[in-house]
Amino acid sequence: MKYLFGVGFLTWMFAAWLTHVIVCFKAASWGFLIAGAIFFPVAWVHGTGVWFGWW
C-alpha cells in the first residue's frame, strides 16, 4: 500500500510540474516559469491550482 502512495505522489508531482510548464509557456509567463524551476513546490501548487480552476 505504501508503494502505491509513493507512486501516486510522484505521478502527481510530475503531472503538476508539467502542467505548470505548459501553462507558463502558453501564457508567456517567463518569470513565473523561472520561479517554478528554482523553487519547484511553486510549480506543484500552480499546476494543481490549474487543474481545479484556481488559476
All heavy atoms as atom14 arrays in JSON, in Angstrom:
{
  "sequence": "MKYLFGVGFLTWMFAAWLTHVIVCFKAASWGFLIAGAIFFPVAWVHGTGVWFGWW",
  "atom14_mask": [
    [1, 1, 1, 1, 1, 1, 1, 1, 0, 0, 0, 0, 0, 0],
    [1, 1, 1, 1, 1, 1, 1, 1, 1, 0, 0, 0, 0, 0],
    [1, 1, 1, 1, 1, 1, 1, 1, 1, 1, 1, 1, 0, 0],
    [1, 1, 1, 1, 1, 1, 1, 1, 0, 0, 0, 0, 0, 0],
    [1, 1, 1, 1, 1, 1, 1, 1, 1, 1, 1, 0, 0, 0],
    [1, 1, 1, 1, 0, 0, 0, 0, 0, 0, 0, 0, 0, 0],
    [1, 1, 1, 1, 1, 1, 1, 0, 0, 0, 0, 0, 0, 0],
    [1, 1, 1, 1, 0, 0, 0, 0, 0, 0, 0, 0, 0, 0],
    [1, 1, 1, 1, 1, 1, 1, 1, 1, 1, 1, 0, 0, 0],
    [1, 1, 1, 1, 1, 1, 1, 1, 0, 0, 0, 0, 0, 0],
    [1, 1, 1, 1, 1, 1, 1, 0, 0, 0, 0, 0, 0, 0],
    [1, 1, 1, 1, 1, 1, 1, 1, 1, 1, 1, 1, 1, 1],
    [1, 1, 1, 1, 1, 1, 1, 1, 0, 0, 0, 0, 0, 0],
    [1, 1, 1, 1, 1, 1, 1, 1, 1, 1, 1, 0, 0, 0],
    [1, 1, 1, 1, 1, 0, 0, 0, 0, 0, 0, 0, 0, 0],
    [1, 1, 1, 1, 1, 0, 0, 0, 0, 0, 0, 0, 0, 0],
    [1, 1, 1, 1, 1, 1, 1, 1, 1, 1, 1, 1, 1, 1],
    [1, 1, 1, 1, 1, 1, 1, 1, 0, 0, 0, 0, 0, 0],
    [1, 1, 1, 1, 1, 1, 1, 0, 0, 0, 0, 0, 0, 0],
    [1, 1, 1, 1, 1, 1, 1, 1, 1, 1, 0, 0, 0, 0],
    [1, 1, 1, 1, 1, 1, 1, 0, 0, 0, 0, 0, 0, 0],
    [1, 1, 1, 1, 1, 1, 1, 1, 0, 0, 0, 0, 0, 0],
    [1, 1, 1, 1, 1, 1, 1, 0, 0, 0, 0, 0, 0, 0],
    [1, 1, 1, 1, 1, 1, 0, 0, 0, 0, 0, 0, 0, 0],
    [1, 1, 1, 1, 1, 1, 1, 1, 1, 1, 1, 0, 0, 0],
    [1, 1, 1, 1, 1, 1, 1, 1, 1, 0, 0, 0, 0, 0],
    [1, 1, 1, 1, 1, 0, 0, 0, 0, 0, 0, 0, 0, 0],
    [1, 1, 1, 1, 1, 0, 0, 0, 0, 0, 0, 0, 0, 0],
    [1, 1, 1, 1, 1, 1, 0, 0, 0, 0, 0, 0, 0, 0],
    [1, 1, 1, 1, 1, 1, 1, 1, 1, 1, 1, 1, 1, 1],
    [1, 1, 1, 1, 0, 0, 0, 0, 0, 0, 0, 0, 0, 0],
    [1, 1, 1, 1, 1, 1, 1, 1, 1, 1, 1, 0, 0, 0],
    [1, 1, 1, 1, 1, 1, 1, 1, 0, 0, 0, 0, 0, 0],
    [1, 1, 1, 1, 1, 1, 1, 1, 0, 0, 0, 0, 0, 0],
    [1, 1, 1, 1, 1, 0, 0, 0, 0, 0, 0, 0, 0, 0],
    [1, 1, 1, 1, 0, 0, 0, 0, 0, 0, 0, 0, 0, 0],
    [1, 1, 1, 1, 1, 0, 0, 0, 0, 0, 0, 0, 0, 0],
    [1, 1, 1, 1, 1, 1, 1, 1, 0, 0, 0, 0, 0, 0],
    [1, 1, 1, 1, 1, 1, 1, 1, 1, 1, 1, 0, 0, 0],
    [1, 1, 1, 1, 1, 1, 1, 1, 1, 1, 1, 0, 0, 0],
    [1, 1, 1, 1, 1, 1, 1, 0, 0, 0, 0, 0, 0, 0],
    [1, 1, 1, 1, 1, 1, 1, 0, 0, 0, 0, 0, 0, 0],
    [1, 1, 1, 1, 1, 0, 0, 0, 0, 0, 0, 0, 0, 0],
    [1, 1, 1, 1, 1, 1, 1, 1, 1, 1, 1, 1, 1, 1],
    [1, 1, 1, 1, 1, 1, 1, 0, 0, 0, 0, 0, 0, 0],
    [1, 1, 1, 1, 1, 1, 1, 1, 1, 1, 0, 0, 0, 0],
    [1, 1, 1, 1, 0, 0, 0, 0, 0, 0, 0, 0, 0, 0],
    [1, 1, 1, 1, 1, 1, 1, 0, 0, 0, 0, 0, 0, 0],
    [1, 1, 1, 1, 0, 0, 0, 0, 0, 0, 0, 0, 0, 0],
    [1, 1, 1, 1, 1, 1, 1, 0, 0, 0, 0, 0, 0, 0],
    [1, 1, 1, 1, 1, 1, 1, 1, 1, 1, 1, 1, 1, 1],
    [1, 1, 1, 1, 1, 1, 1, 1, 1, 1, 1, 0, 0, 0],
    [1, 1, 1, 1, 0, 0, 0, 0, 0, 0, 0, 0, 0, 0],
    [1, 1, 1, 1, 1, 1, 1, 1, 1, 1, 1, 1, 1, 1],
    [1, 1, 1, 1, 1, 1, 1, 1, 1, 1, 1, 1, 1, 1]
  ],
  "atom14_positions": [
    [[0.82, -1.2, 0.0], [0.0, 0.0, 0.0], [0.86, 1.26, 0.0], [0.55, 2.23, -0.66], [-0.93, -0.06, 1.22], [-1.93, 1.05, 1.26], [-3.07, 0.88, -0.1], [-4.15, 2.2, 0.22], [0.0, 0.0, 0.0], [0.0, 0.0, 0.0], [0.0, 0.0, 0.0], [0.0, 0.0, 0.0], [0.0, 0.0, 0.0], [0.0, 0.0, 0.0]],
    [[1.96, 1.23, 0.79], [2.81, 2.41, 0.85], [3.49, 2.69, -0.5], [3.77, 3.83, -0.82], [3.84, 2.29, 1.96], [4.86, 1.21, 1.77], [5.83, 1.15, 2.92], [6.79, 0.01, 2.75], [7.73, -0.08, 3.83], [0.0, 0.0, 0.0], [0.0, 0.0, 0.0], [0.0, 0.0, 0.0], [0.0, 0.0, 0.0], [0.0, 0.0, 0.0]],
    [[3.74, 1.64, -1.27], [4.34, 1.87, -2.58], [3.35, 2.52, -3.53], [3.73, 3.34, -4.36], [4.85, 0.54, -3.17], [5.94, -0.07, -2.34], [5.74, -1.25, -1.64], [7.18, 0.56, -2.23], [6.73, -1.8, -0.87], [8.18, 0.02, -1.45], [7.96, -1.16, -0.78], [8.95, -1.69, 0.0], [0.0, 0.0, 0.0], [0.0, 0.0, 0.0]],
    [[2.09, 2.16, -3.41], [1.06, 2.78, -4.23], [0.95, 4.27, -3.93], [0.82, 5.09, -4.83], [-0.28, 2.09, -4.0], [-1.45, 2.56, -4.85], [-1.15, 2.33, -6.33], [-2.71, 1.83, -4.45], [0.0, 0.0, 0.0], [0.0, 0.0, 0.0], [0.0, 0.0, 0.0], [0.0, 0.0, 0.0], [0.0, 0.0, 0.0], [0.0, 0.0, 0.0]],
    [[1.03, 4.63, -2.64], [1.0, 6.03, -2.26], [2.22, 6.76, -2.84], [2.1, 7.87, -3.36], [1.0, 6.18, -0.73], [1.06, 7.61, -0.29], [-0.06, 8.43, -0.36], [2.25, 8.16, 0.18], [0.0, 9.76, 0.04], [2.32, 9.48, 0.59], [1.19, 10.28, 0.52], [0.0, 0.0, 0.0], [0.0, 0.0, 0.0], [0.0, 0.0, 0.0]],
    [[3.39, 6.14, -2.77], [4.61, 6.75, -3.31], [4.53, 6.98, -4.81], [4.9, 8.04, -5.31], [0.0, 0.0, 0.0], [0.0, 0.0, 0.0], [0.0, 0.0, 0.0], [0.0, 0.0, 0.0], [0.0, 0.0, 0.0], [0.0, 0.0, 0.0], [0.0, 0.0, 0.0], [0.0, 0.0, 0.0], [0.0, 0.0, 0.0], [0.0, 0.0, 0.0]],
    [[4.03, 6.0, -5.52], [3.89, 6.12, -6.97], [2.86, 7.2, -7.31], [3.07, 8.02, -8.22], [3.5, 4.77, -7.6], [3.08, 4.93, -9.05], [4.65, 3.79, -7.49], [0.0, 0.0, 0.0], [0.0, 0.0, 0.0], [0.0, 0.0, 0.0], [0.0, 0.0, 0.0], [0.0, 0.0, 0.0], [0.0, 0.0, 0.0], [0.0, 0.0, 0.0]],
    [[1.77, 7.24, -6.56], [0.76, 8.27, -6.79], [1.3, 9.67, -6.51], [1.03, 10.61, -7.25], [0.0, 0.0, 0.0], [0.0, 0.0, 0.0], [0.0, 0.0, 0.0], [0.0, 0.0, 0.0], [0.0, 0.0, 0.0], [0.0, 0.0, 0.0], [0.0, 0.0, 0.0], [0.0, 0.0, 0.0], [0.0, 0.0, 0.0], [0.0, 0.0, 0.0]],
    [[2.09, 9.79, -5.45], [2.68, 11.08, -5.1], [3.65, 11.54, -6.18], [3.63, 12.71, -6.59], [3.38, 10.99, -3.75], [3.88, 12.29, -3.23], [3.0, 13.25, -2.75], [5.24, 12.58, -3.22], [3.46, 14.46, -2.27], [5.71, 13.78, -2.74], [4.81, 14.73, -2.26], [0.0, 0.0, 0.0], [0.0, 0.0, 0.0], [0.0, 0.0, 0.0]],
    [[4.49, 10.65, -6.65], [5.44, 11.01, -7.71], [4.73, 11.37, -9.01], [5.14, 12.29, -9.72], [6.43, 9.87, -7.95], [7.46, 9.65, -6.85], [8.3, 8.41, -7.14], [8.36, 10.86, -6.7], [0.0, 0.0, 0.0], [0.0, 0.0, 0.0], [0.0, 0.0, 0.0], [0.0, 0.0, 0.0], [0.0, 0.0, 0.0], [0.0, 0.0, 0.0]],
    [[3.66, 10.64, -9.31], [2.88, 10.94, -10.51], [2.25, 12.32, -10.4], [2.26, 13.1, -11.36], [1.8, 9.87, -10.73], [2.43, 8.6, -10.82], [0.99, 10.15, -11.97], [0.0, 0.0, 0.0], [0.0, 0.0, 0.0], [0.0, 0.0, 0.0], [0.0, 0.0, 0.0], [0.0, 0.0, 0.0], [0.0, 0.0, 0.0], [0.0, 0.0, 0.0]],
    [[1.68, 12.64, -9.23], [1.09, 13.97, -9.01], [2.15, 15.06, -9.16], [1.91, 16.08, -9.81], [0.45, 14.05, -7.62], [0.19, 15.46, -7.21], [-0.76, 16.29, -7.69], [0.94, 16.23, -6.27], [-0.66, 17.54, -7.09], [0.38, 17.52, -6.21], [2.04, 15.94, -5.46], [0.88, 18.5, -5.38], [2.53, 16.92, -4.63], [1.95, 18.19, -4.6]],
    [[3.34, 14.85, -8.56], [4.39, 15.87, -8.64], [4.78, 16.14, -10.1], [4.88, 17.29, -10.51], [5.63, 15.44, -7.85], [5.45, 15.52, -6.37], [6.94, 15.21, -5.37], [7.99, 14.24, -6.37], [0.0, 0.0, 0.0], [0.0, 0.0, 0.0], [0.0, 0.0, 0.0], [0.0, 0.0, 0.0], [0.0, 0.0, 0.0], [0.0, 0.0, 0.0]],
    [[4.99, 15.09, -10.86], [5.41, 15.27, -12.24], [4.3, 15.9, -13.08], [4.55, 16.81, -13.87], [5.83, 13.93, -12.86], [6.22, 14.06, -14.3], [7.42, 14.67, -14.66], [5.39, 13.61, -15.31], [7.78, 14.82, -15.99], [5.75, 13.74, -16.63], [6.94, 14.35, -16.98], [0.0, 0.0, 0.0], [0.0, 0.0, 0.0], [0.0, 0.0, 0.0]],
    [[3.06, 15.43, -12.9], [1.96, 15.96, -13.69], [1.69, 17.42, -13.36], [1.43, 18.23, -14.26], [0.7, 15.12, -13.45], [0.0, 0.0, 0.0], [0.0, 0.0, 0.0], [0.0, 0.0, 0.0], [0.0, 0.0, 0.0], [0.0, 0.0, 0.0], [0.0, 0.0, 0.0], [0.0, 0.0, 0.0], [0.0, 0.0, 0.0], [0.0, 0.0, 0.0]],
    [[1.77, 17.79, -12.08], [1.57, 19.19, -11.7], [2.68, 20.07, -12.24], [2.44, 21.17, -12.73], [1.49, 19.31, -10.18], [0.0, 0.0, 0.0], [0.0, 0.0, 0.0], [0.0, 0.0, 0.0], [0.0, 0.0, 0.0], [0.0, 0.0, 0.0], [0.0, 0.0, 0.0], [0.0, 0.0, 0.0], [0.0, 0.0, 0.0], [0.0, 0.0, 0.0]],
    [[3.92, 19.58, -12.17], [5.05, 20.35, -12.71], [4.9, 20.53, -14.22], [5.11, 21.63, -14.74], [6.36, 19.62, -12.4], [7.55, 20.26, -13.03], [8.24, 21.34, -12.58], [8.17, 19.87, -14.26], [9.26, 21.63, -13.46], [9.23, 20.75, -14.5], [7.93, 18.84, -15.17], [10.05, 20.64, -15.6], [8.75, 18.73, -16.27], [9.79, 19.64, -16.48]],
    [[4.52, 19.48, -14.92], [4.35, 19.56, -16.37], [3.21, 20.52, -16.73], [3.35, 21.31, -17.67], [4.07, 18.17, -16.95], [4.07, 18.06, -18.46], [5.44, 18.42, -19.03], [3.69, 16.65, -18.87], [0.0, 0.0, 0.0], [0.0, 0.0, 0.0], [0.0, 0.0, 0.0], [0.0, 0.0, 0.0], [0.0, 0.0, 0.0], [0.0, 0.0, 0.0]],
    [[2.14, 20.49, -15.98], [1.04, 21.43, -16.21], [1.52, 22.86, -16.03], [1.19, 23.75, -16.82], [-0.13, 21.14, -15.25], [-0.56, 19.79, -15.45], [-1.29, 22.09, -15.48], [0.0, 0.0, 0.0], [0.0, 0.0, 0.0], [0.0, 0.0, 0.0], [0.0, 0.0, 0.0], [0.0, 0.0, 0.0], [0.0, 0.0, 0.0], [0.0, 0.0, 0.0]],
    [[2.3, 23.1, -14.98], [2.86, 24.43, -14.72], [3.7, 24.9, -15.9], [3.54, 26.03, -16.37], [3.7, 24.39, -13.45], [4.61, 25.55, -13.28], [4.16, 26.79, -12.86], [5.95, 25.68, -13.46], [5.19, 27.62, -12.8], [6.28, 26.96, -13.16], [0.0, 0.0, 0.0], [0.0, 0.0, 0.0], [0.0, 0.0, 0.0], [0.0, 0.0, 0.0]],
    [[4.56, 24.04, -16.4], [5.44, 24.41, -17.51], [4.63, 24.73, -18.76], [4.85, 25.76, -19.42], [6.46, 23.28, -17.79], [7.2, 23.51, -19.09], [7.44, 23.15, -16.64], [0.0, 0.0, 0.0], [0.0, 0.0, 0.0], [0.0, 0.0, 0.0], [0.0, 0.0, 0.0], [0.0, 0.0, 0.0], [0.0, 0.0, 0.0], [0.0, 0.0, 0.0]],
    [[3.66, 23.9, -19.09], [2.85, 24.11, -20.3], [2.05, 25.4, -20.2], [2.0, 26.19, -21.15], [1.93, 22.89, -20.54], [2.78, 21.69, -20.95], [0.88, 23.2, -21.59], [2.03, 20.37, -20.98], [0.0, 0.0, 0.0], [0.0, 0.0, 0.0], [0.0, 0.0, 0.0], [0.0, 0.0, 0.0], [0.0, 0.0, 0.0], [0.0, 0.0, 0.0]],
    [[1.42, 25.63, -19.04], [0.61, 26.85, -18.87], [1.49, 28.09, -18.94], [1.12, 29.1, -19.55], [-0.19, 26.78, -17.55], [-0.79, 28.12, -17.19], [-1.26, 25.72, -17.64], [0.0, 0.0, 0.0], [0.0, 0.0, 0.0], [0.0, 0.0, 0.0], [0.0, 0.0, 0.0], [0.0, 0.0, 0.0], [0.0, 0.0, 0.0], [0.0, 0.0, 0.0]],
    [[2.66, 28.04, -18.33], [3.56, 29.2, -18.36], [4.07, 29.48, -19.77], [4.2, 30.64, -20.16], [4.73, 29.0, -17.4], [4.27, 29.2, -15.67], [0.0, 0.0, 0.0], [0.0, 0.0, 0.0], [0.0, 0.0, 0.0], [0.0, 0.0, 0.0], [0.0, 0.0, 0.0], [0.0, 0.0, 0.0], [0.0, 0.0, 0.0], [0.0, 0.0, 0.0]],
    [[4.36, 28.44, -20.54], [4.77, 28.64, -21.93], [3.65, 29.25, -22.75], [3.86, 30.17, -23.53], [5.23, 27.34, -22.58], [6.68, 27.03, -22.37], [7.09, 25.82, -21.84], [7.66, 27.95, -22.72], [8.42, 25.53, -21.66], [9.01, 27.67, -22.53], [9.38, 26.45, -22.0], [0.0, 0.0, 0.0], [0.0, 0.0, 0.0], [0.0, 0.0, 0.0]],
    [[2.42, 28.74, -22.57], [1.29, 29.25, -23.34], [0.98, 30.69, -22.99], [0.59, 31.47, -23.86], [0.06, 28.38, -23.1], [0.14, 27.04, -23.81], [-1.09, 26.21, -23.54], [-2.26, 26.79, -24.26], [-3.45, 25.93, -24.18], [0.0, 0.0, 0.0], [0.0, 0.0, 0.0], [0.0, 0.0, 0.0], [0.0, 0.0, 0.0], [0.0, 0.0, 0.0]],
    [[1.16, 31.07, -21.72], [0.85, 32.43, -21.28], [2.06, 33.35, -21.36], [1.93, 34.54, -21.06], [0.32, 32.4, -19.85], [0.0, 0.0, 0.0], [0.0, 0.0, 0.0], [0.0, 0.0, 0.0], [0.0, 0.0, 0.0], [0.0, 0.0, 0.0], [0.0, 0.0, 0.0], [0.0, 0.0, 0.0], [0.0, 0.0, 0.0], [0.0, 0.0, 0.0]],
    [[3.2, 32.83, -21.74], [4.47, 33.58, -21.8], [4.8, 34.22, -20.46], [5.24, 35.36, -20.39], [4.42, 34.62, -22.91], [0.0, 0.0, 0.0], [0.0, 0.0, 0.0], [0.0, 0.0, 0.0], [0.0, 0.0, 0.0], [0.0, 0.0, 0.0], [0.0, 0.0, 0.0], [0.0, 0.0, 0.0], [0.0, 0.0, 0.0], [0.0, 0.0, 0.0]],
    [[4.58, 33.47, -19.39], [4.91, 33.92, -18.03], [6.31, 33.45, -17.68], [6.5, 32.51, -16.91], [3.9, 33.35, -17.03], [2.61, 33.78, -17.32], [0.0, 0.0, 0.0], [0.0, 0.0, 0.0], [0.0, 0.0, 0.0], [0.0, 0.0, 0.0], [0.0, 0.0, 0.0], [0.0, 0.0, 0.0], [0.0, 0.0, 0.0], [0.0, 0.0, 0.0]],
    [[7.29, 34.12, -18.23], [8.67, 33.65, -18.09], [9.18, 33.77, -16.66], [9.87, 32.87, -16.18], [9.58, 34.42, -19.05], [9.1, 34.34, -20.46], [8.65, 35.37, -21.23], [8.93, 33.16, -21.26], [8.24, 34.9, -22.45], [8.4, 33.55, -22.5], [9.18, 31.81, -21.04], [8.13, 32.65, -23.51], [8.89, 30.91, -22.05], [8.38, 31.33, -23.27]],
    [[8.81, 34.83, -15.97], [9.24, 34.98, -14.58], [8.67, 33.9, -13.69], [9.36, 33.35, -12.83], [0.0, 0.0, 0.0], [0.0, 0.0, 0.0], [0.0, 0.0, 0.0], [0.0, 0.0, 0.0], [0.0, 0.0, 0.0], [0.0, 0.0, 0.0], [0.0, 0.0, 0.0], [0.0, 0.0, 0.0], [0.0, 0.0, 0.0], [0.0, 0.0, 0.0]],
    [[7.4, 33.58, -13.9], [6.75, 32.55, -13.11], [7.32, 31.17, -13.46], [7.44, 30.3, -12.59], [5.25, 32.6, -13.33], [4.45, 31.89, -12.28], [4.75, 32.02, -10.93], [3.38, 31.1, -12.63], [4.0, 31.37, -9.97], [2.63, 30.45, -11.69], [2.95, 30.58, -10.35], [0.0, 0.0, 0.0], [0.0, 0.0, 0.0], [0.0, 0.0, 0.0]],
    [[7.67, 30.97, -14.72], [8.29, 29.72, -15.13], [9.64, 29.54, -14.44], [9.94, 28.45, -13.93], [8.47, 29.69, -16.65], [9.1, 28.44, -17.25], [8.18, 27.25, -17.04], [9.35, 28.65, -18.73], [0.0, 0.0, 0.0], [0.0, 0.0, 0.0], [0.0, 0.0, 0.0], [0.0, 0.0, 0.0], [0.0, 0.0, 0.0], [0.0, 0.0, 0.0]],
    [[10.43, 30.59, -14.38], [11.72, 30.53, -13.69], [11.52, 30.29, -12.2], [12.25, 29.51, -11.58], [12.51, 31.85, -13.92], [12.77, 32.07, -15.4], [13.79, 31.86, -13.12], [13.76, 31.14, -16.02], [0.0, 0.0, 0.0], [0.0, 0.0, 0.0], [0.0, 0.0, 0.0], [0.0, 0.0, 0.0], [0.0, 0.0, 0.0], [0.0, 0.0, 0.0]],
    [[10.52, 30.94, -11.6], [10.24, 30.75, -10.17], [9.89, 29.29, -9.89], [10.34, 28.73, -8.88], [9.11, 31.66, -9.73], [0.0, 0.0, 0.0], [0.0, 0.0, 0.0], [0.0, 0.0, 0.0], [0.0, 0.0, 0.0], [0.0, 0.0, 0.0], [0.0, 0.0, 0.0], [0.0, 0.0, 0.0], [0.0, 0.0, 0.0], [0.0, 0.0, 0.0]],
    [[9.11, 28.68, -10.75], [8.77, 27.27, -10.59], [9.94, 26.35, -10.79], [10.0, 25.26, -10.22], [0.0, 0.0, 0.0], [0.0, 0.0, 0.0], [0.0, 0.0, 0.0], [0.0, 0.0, 0.0], [0.0, 0.0, 0.0], [0.0, 0.0, 0.0], [0.0, 0.0, 0.0], [0.0, 0.0, 0.0], [0.0, 0.0, 0.0], [0.0, 0.0, 0.0]],
    [[10.9, 26.77, -11.61], [12.09, 25.95, -11.83], [13.05, 26.04, -10.64], [13.67, 25.06, -10.27], [12.8, 26.4, -13.1], [0.0, 0.0, 0.0], [0.0, 0.0, 0.0], [0.0, 0.0, 0.0], [0.0, 0.0, 0.0], [0.0, 0.0, 0.0], [0.0, 0.0, 0.0], [0.0, 0.0, 0.0], [0.0, 0.0, 0.0], [0.0, 0.0, 0.0]],
    [[13.16, 27.21, -10.05], [14.07, 27.39, -8.93], [13.49, 26.8, -7.65], [14.17, 26.1, -6.9], [14.4, 28.88, -8.73], [15.21, 29.37, -9.93], [15.15, 29.12, -7.43], [15.43, 30.87, -9.94], [0.0, 0.0, 0.0], [0.0, 0.0, 0.0], [0.0, 0.0, 0.0], [0.0, 0.0, 0.0], [0.0, 0.0, 0.0], [0.0, 0.0, 0.0]],
    [[12.23, 27.09, -7.39], [11.56, 26.6, -6.18], [10.39, 25.74, -6.63], [9.26, 26.2, -6.75], [11.1, 27.79, -5.32], [10.64, 27.41, -3.96], [11.51, 26.8, -3.06], [9.35, 27.65, -3.57], [11.08, 26.45, -1.79], [8.9, 27.3, -2.3], [9.77, 26.69, -1.41], [0.0, 0.0, 0.0], [0.0, 0.0, 0.0], [0.0, 0.0, 0.0]],
    [[10.67, 24.46, -6.9], [9.71, 23.59, -7.56], [8.38, 23.38, -6.84], [7.4, 23.09, -7.5], [10.34, 22.25, -7.93], [11.07, 21.57, -6.82], [10.42, 20.71, -5.97], [12.43, 21.81, -6.64], [11.09, 20.08, -4.95], [13.11, 21.19, -5.62], [12.44, 20.31, -4.77], [0.0, 0.0, 0.0], [0.0, 0.0, 0.0], [0.0, 0.0, 0.0]],
    [[8.26, 23.52, -5.51], [6.91, 23.42, -4.93], [5.94, 24.48, -5.46], [4.73, 24.26, -5.48], [7.14, 23.58, -3.43], [8.51, 23.03, -3.22], [9.27, 23.48, -4.45], [0.0, 0.0, 0.0], [0.0, 0.0, 0.0], [0.0, 0.0, 0.0], [0.0, 0.0, 0.0], [0.0, 0.0, 0.0], [0.0, 0.0, 0.0], [0.0, 0.0, 0.0]],
    [[6.47, 25.61, -5.92], [5.62, 26.62, -6.55], [4.96, 26.02, -7.79], [3.76, 26.22, -8.03], [6.44, 27.88, -6.92], [5.66, 28.81, -7.82], [6.92, 28.59, -5.68], [0.0, 0.0, 0.0], [0.0, 0.0, 0.0], [0.0, 0.0, 0.0], [0.0, 0.0, 0.0], [0.0, 0.0, 0.0], [0.0, 0.0, 0.0], [0.0, 0.0, 0.0]],
    [[5.72, 25.26, -8.55], [5.18, 24.62, -9.75], [4.11, 23.59, -9.38], [3.11, 23.47, -10.08], [6.31, 23.96, -10.54], [0.0, 0.0, 0.0], [0.0, 0.0, 0.0], [0.0, 0.0, 0.0], [0.0, 0.0, 0.0], [0.0, 0.0, 0.0], [0.0, 0.0, 0.0], [0.0, 0.0, 0.0], [0.0, 0.0, 0.0], [0.0, 0.0, 0.0]],
    [[4.31, 22.85, -8.3], [3.32, 21.85, -7.89], [2.01, 22.51, -7.5], [0.94, 22.05, -7.9], [3.83, 21.02, -6.72], [5.07, 20.26, -6.97], [5.6, 19.91, -8.18], [5.95, 19.75, -5.99], [6.77, 19.21, -7.99], [7.0, 19.09, -6.65], [5.96, 19.77, -4.6], [8.03, 18.47, -5.97], [6.99, 19.15, -3.94], [8.02, 18.5, -4.62]],
    [[2.1, 23.58, -6.72], [0.89, 24.27, -6.28], [0.19, 24.91, -7.48], [-1.03, 24.82, -7.62], [1.23, 25.32, -5.21], [0.03, 26.19, -4.9], [1.75, 24.66, -3.96], [0.0, 0.0, 0.0], [0.0, 0.0, 0.0], [0.0, 0.0, 0.0], [0.0, 0.0, 0.0], [0.0, 0.0, 0.0], [0.0, 0.0, 0.0], [0.0, 0.0, 0.0]],
    [[0.95, 25.54, -8.35], [0.37, 26.19, -9.52], [-0.28, 25.16, -10.45], [-1.4, 25.36, -10.93], [1.42, 27.0, -10.27], [0.9, 27.66, -11.5], [1.4, 27.38, -12.75], [-0.09, 28.56, -11.69], [0.74, 28.1, -13.65], [-0.17, 28.82, -13.02], [0.0, 0.0, 0.0], [0.0, 0.0, 0.0], [0.0, 0.0, 0.0], [0.0, 0.0, 0.0]],
    [[0.43, 24.07, -10.73], [-0.12, 23.04, -11.6], [-1.4, 22.43, -11.05], [-2.38, 22.24, -11.76], [0.0, 0.0, 0.0], [0.0, 0.0, 0.0], [0.0, 0.0, 0.0], [0.0, 0.0, 0.0], [0.0, 0.0, 0.0], [0.0, 0.0, 0.0], [0.0, 0.0, 0.0], [0.0, 0.0, 0.0], [0.0, 0.0, 0.0], [0.0, 0.0, 0.0]],
    [[-1.42, 22.17, -9.75], [-2.62, 21.64, -9.11], [-3.73, 22.67, -9.13], [-4.9, 22.34, -9.35], [-2.31, 21.21, -7.66], [-1.22, 20.27, -7.68], [-3.51, 20.56, -7.02], [0.0, 0.0, 0.0], [0.0, 0.0, 0.0], [0.0, 0.0, 0.0], [0.0, 0.0, 0.0], [0.0, 0.0, 0.0], [0.0, 0.0, 0.0], [0.0, 0.0, 0.0]],
    [[-3.37, 23.92, -8.93], [-4.37, 25.0, -8.97], [-5.0, 25.14, -10.33], [-6.19, 25.43, -10.43], [0.0, 0.0, 0.0], [0.0, 0.0, 0.0], [0.0, 0.0, 0.0], [0.0, 0.0, 0.0], [0.0, 0.0, 0.0], [0.0, 0.0, 0.0], [0.0, 0.0, 0.0], [0.0, 0.0, 0.0], [0.0, 0.0, 0.0], [0.0, 0.0, 0.0]],
    [[-4.23, 24.93, -11.37], [-4.78, 24.99, -12.73], [-5.8, 23.89, -12.92], [-6.86, 24.1, -13.52], [-3.65, 24.91, -13.78], [-4.2, 24.68, -15.17], [-2.79, 26.14, -13.74], [0.0, 0.0, 0.0], [0.0, 0.0, 0.0], [0.0, 0.0, 0.0], [0.0, 0.0, 0.0], [0.0, 0.0, 0.0], [0.0, 0.0, 0.0], [0.0, 0.0, 0.0]],
    [[-5.52, 22.69, -12.39], [-6.47, 21.58, -12.54], [-7.81, 21.9, -11.91], [-8.85, 21.54, -12.44], [-5.93, 20.32, -11.86], [-4.69, 19.75, -12.44], [-4.18, 19.98, -13.66], [-3.8, 18.88, -11.78], [-3.0, 19.28, -13.82], [-2.75, 18.6, -12.66], [-3.77, 18.3, -10.52], [-1.7, 17.75, -12.34], [-2.72, 17.45, -10.2], [-1.7, 17.19, -11.11]],
    [[-7.78, 22.55, -10.74], [-9.02, 22.82, -10.0], [-9.63, 24.19, -10.31], [-10.61, 24.57, -9.68], [-8.78, 22.68, -8.5], [-8.5, 21.26, -8.08], [-7.23, 20.89, -7.68], [-9.51, 20.32, -8.1], [-6.97, 19.58, -7.31], [-9.27, 19.01, -7.71], [-7.98, 18.63, -7.33], [0.0, 0.0, 0.0], [0.0, 0.0, 0.0], [0.0, 0.0, 0.0]],
    [[-9.04, 24.9, -11.25], [-9.6, 26.18, -11.68], [-9.28, 27.35, -10.77], [-9.97, 28.36, -10.8], [0.0, 0.0, 0.0], [0.0, 0.0, 0.0], [0.0, 0.0, 0.0], [0.0, 0.0, 0.0], [0.0, 0.0, 0.0], [0.0, 0.0, 0.0], [0.0, 0.0, 0.0], [0.0, 0.0, 0.0], [0.0, 0.0, 0.0], [0.0, 0.0, 0.0]],
    [[-8.27, 27.23, -9.93], [-7.88, 28.34, -9.04], [-7.13, 29.41, -9.82], [-7.1, 30.55, -9.39], [-7.04, 27.84, -7.89], [-7.71, 26.81, -7.03], [-9.05, 26.65, -6.86], [-7.09, 25.79, -6.26], [-9.3, 25.59, -6.02], [-8.1, 25.06, -5.63], [-5.77, 25.43, -6.03], [-7.84, 23.97, -4.8], [-5.51, 24.37, -5.2], [-6.53, 23.65, -4.59]],
    [[-6.51, 29.03, -10.94], [-5.79, 30.0, -11.77], [-6.26, 29.86, -13.19], [-6.55, 28.89, -13.72], [-4.27, 29.76, -11.72], [-3.66, 30.26, -10.48], [-3.37, 31.56, -10.2], [-3.29, 29.51, -9.33], [-2.83, 31.64, -8.94], [-2.76, 30.39, -8.39], [-3.36, 28.16, -9.0], [-2.3, 30.0, -7.15], [-2.9, 27.78, -7.79], [-2.38, 28.69, -6.88]]
  ]
}
